[in-house]
Amino acid sequence: MLIEASSKTIGYQYLRSLILGEKFPHPEVIIPELQWQLSKSMGLFPIEECADRCGISNEDCRDGQFLSHTIIDRPEFSKPLTLNQNMSVLLHPFMRFMHSTLQQNGIKLKEILRANVNTTFPDGANYPSYPHYDHNFEHKMFIWYLHDSDGDTVCEKERITPKKDQILITDRVAHYSYPPTKGLRTILVSTFQ
């Protein structure tokens, strides 16, 4: 399901400005309030079944690098929150935005499992990431494309080209993505039940 993020949604403007800043999309500008980590592709479960479902071979994929800012850590890695734990400045605006967006679209939310802002950039080779599931249990996926990009997402065999403020919501599905060939590809990705 593809929906549009509404500028009237609670937290939309504030969250966008925190993530992208005023000088976006200049790649040399990293928002200082956000702690970014240089990461490798998060194909946590790159099993052959995912490649088969997506119609691609794992041999054609690579672990690309990207910048990542964790809002809510994966349940597979996280410990219970403590009062003195460093939390993302995006946590509260993100939660308001996601709750409001899902509610406006009649989608029930039991629990947010994880949330990240990921920025990929051209790598010259344009290899896709490994096909994977975000978790090895049932969940839904929420991807908010923060600007237009040619770094497509492929869910099984359906290809989605990022359009500004488009949100992809789907059940647990094998998926992968391509890096952009120019500019940046910035998404806010979350999983939930």
Sequence and secondary structure as in RCSB ss.txt:
>XXXX:A:sequence
MLIEASSKTIGYQYLRSLILGEKFPHPEVIIPELQWQLSKSMGLFPIEECADRCGISNEDCRDGQFLSHTIIDRP
EFSKPLTLNQNMSVLLHPFMRFMHSTLQQNGIKLKEILRANVNTTFPDGANYPSYPHYDHNFEHKMFIWYLHDSD
GDTVCEKERITPKKDQILITDRVAHYSYPPTKGLRTILVSTFQ
>XXXX:A:secstr
 EEE  TTSTTHHHHHHHHH SSTT TT   TTS  EEEE   SS  HHHHHHHT  GGG    EEEEEEEE  T
TT     TTS   TTHHHHHHHHHHHHHHTT   S EEEEEEEEE   SS      B SSSS  EEEEEE S  S
  EEETTEEE   TTEEEEEES  EEE   SSS EEEEEEEE 
